[in-house]
Amino acid sequence: MARTDRLMRLMECLRRLPAPVTAARLADETGVSLRQLYRDIATLRAGGALIDGAAGVGYTLTEDSALPPQSFSRLEIEALLLAVAELRHMGDGDLSRAGEAAMARIIATLPERQSQQALHAVMRSFRETRQRARPVIDMDMLRAACWDETSVVMTYRDLQDRVTQREIWPLALSYSDQSLMLLAHCRMRQDFRLFHVHRIICASPGGSSFRPRRAGLLREYRRRWLEECPEHKRSG
């Protein structure tokens, strides 16, 4: 692992893990020896990070020089923590871990009083987590295709168990308690389609770009949805 990547990973661990974090735990998380871990801690301190603690005691990140100071109201802090906790019910481990890592970075920049408020939040998310069918495809690839506005070639099994291969323009992922859906513009049908992600048998990058059409396509889909939605028609 490159030195810069190793130091960034160590900082992430100091932000995320409950303090104080033992040197052994940090060494295990970053995949280095204890001797190298002590050197890396010294490097971070020399770079401006305020890290309390020592070998045999554990380490606490008290000030993160890599992040600007933040300030939130107590209700805003509670809202952010509650939103991140909700991610655990989405059935997407990568998404949940990303939210927790982001929240740890935010808390690391808070003044001491507000960081204590984050540790003693009173709002909690307690509800049944429904087991959603797990995707078999590479979700990182699918998310990247949405962000980069590049096509995806996939083999799909529909609700009637018919298998087709098609190229799509992936537009958005939609999470619910029971399903994970992909909104896409199907190049075979030349129209919008919603696909059950767990029914995608295999998928790979298609190699073509549809930038900058994603925003316009989403607006068009929303316009059609509003026109066809019975509840919207009644409210109008």
N, C-alpha and C positions, 0 to 999 in steps of 0.2 A: 504494500500500500504506500502511495506517495506520502511524503511528509506533510504536505498541506492538507490532504484528505484525512490523514490520521489525526491531525490537530483539530480539524473541524468536527470529526466524529467524537473526539474527547470532549470538546465544548458542548456538543449536543447531549452527551451523556450527563455532564455536570448540570445542564439545564433540566433534564428530564427525570433523572433518578432522585428518589428521596434523599435529602441530605441529613447527616454527612454520608458520603459515599466512600467506602473503603477502597484503598489502592488495588486490592485484589479484584474487586468487582469492576473497577474501571479498566484494569488490565485485561480482564476477561471480555468485557464489552468491546474493547478496541482491538483485541487480538495481538497484544504486545506483551513483552516480559515486564515484570515489576521494575527492573532497572530502567527500561525504556520509558515506562510510565512516569517515573520520577523526573526523568529528563524532559518529557513533554509538559508536565506540570510547570517546571521551571521556565520552559519556553513560553508558555501561555502567560505566566506572571510577568516575564520580561516584556511581553507584548502589551501589557496594560490590564489584563484580566485580574480582578481581585479575587483570589481563591484562598479561603481560610482553611487551616488544618495542616496536618503533617502525617507522615508515615506512621501507621499504627493507630491513628485517631480517626481518619476519614477526612474528606474534603467537601467544602461548601463553596459554591460560586456566589459571592456576595455582590459583585458588580461585573457586568458583561460589557467590555469595551467595544465589542463588535456591534452592539445594538444601541440605538438612541433611547434615551429615557422615555417612558410612556406614562400616561396618567389616565385613569378611568374612574368613574364613579363606582360606588359599591354595587349598585344594581347592574351596571355594565359588566363588572367582573363576574357577578353571579350569572348573568345572561350568557356570557362567553363560555363559562364552565359548563353550564347546562347544555348548551348547544354541542359542545365537544363530547359530553357524556352521551348525548343522543346518538352520536355516530356509532357507538358500540352496538346499537340495535339494528344497524343497516346491513349487517352480514358481510361487510367488506373490511377485512382486517387491515389492509393497506391504508384505506381511508381513515379508519379509526386511529391508527398509529400516527398518521400525518397530522391529524387534528391535535392529538396529545402532544406531539413534538412542537407544533406551532404554539400551543397554549403554554408550554414550558418556556419557550423563548419569550413570550409576552410577559409572563410572571417574573422572569429573570430581569426585566427592565423596570419593574414597578418600584416605587419608593417602598421602604420597609413596612410602613403602616398598611399600604395596599396589598403588599405580598402576604402579610399576615391575614388580611381579610380573605384573600384567595385560599389560604390554607384552612380557613374556618368558614367556608361557604355553607349556607343553611339550605340551599335548594339542591335537590337530588332528583335523578331520573330513575324511577323504579317501575318497570313494566315488563311484561313478558316479551322476550325476544323470539320472534318467529323464525323458524328455520327455513330460509329461502334456498331453493335449488342452486347449487354452486356452479358458476361458469367453468367450462373446461378450457377456455381460450385464454390467451395472454391479455389480462386486463390493462397492463401497462401500455401495451401496443395499441389497444383500442382507445384508451384515454389520449395517448399521444396523437393518434389520427384525428380525433375530435379537435384537439388544441391546434394542430398544425394544418388542419383542413386538407387532409390527404385521403384518398380513397382506400377502401378495404375490400379485398376479395374474400368471400366467405362461403362456406357450405352450411346450409340451414335446413333444419327439420321443422316444418310447420305443425300446427295443431292437428292436422289430419295425417301426420307422419309422412308427408311428401317431402322428399329431399331435393333441394335445388342448389345450384351454385350461381352466385350473382356478385356483381360489383356494386358497392354502395358508397354514398357520401355520408359518413357518420356526423350527426349534428349535435346530439345531446343524450345523456344518460338520465333515466328517471327511476328513482328509488321509491318503493312503497313497502308496506309491511310484508307483502307476500311475493313480490316480484321485482326484478331488475329489467327494465326495458331500454331498448336502444331506438331512438328516433333517428331515421336516416332517409335520405332521398335515394330510392332504388333506381339504379341506372337501367335495369331490365324493364321495370314497369313505368319508368319516367314519372314517378309520383312518390309521395311520402309514404313510408311504412313504419310500423312499430314492430320491433322484433324482440322476442323473449331471449335475453342474452344466454340463458342456460341451454337454449335450443340451438345455439350456434355450434356446429360440430367442429369446425376449424376455421381459422381466419388468419390472413396475412396482409401486409401492406400491398396496396394496389399499384402504387407508383405514380399516380396522377394527382394533381392538385386541383381543388375547386375554390381556392382563395381568389377573391375575397367574397364569395357568394354565401358563406354560412349565415351571416347576420340577416341578409335579405331572405334567405330560405326560411329561417326561423320566424321572421315577421309574417311571411306568407302562410306558414303553417298555423300560426296563432290566429291570423285573420280568418282562415277557413274554419278553425276550431270554434271560434266565437260565433260564426254564422250558423254552424251546425249544432251547437250546444243547446238543447231544449231549455235548460235552466236559464241560460243567458237570454234566450228569446222571451221567456216569461218575464224576466226582470226588466226587459226593455219596454 
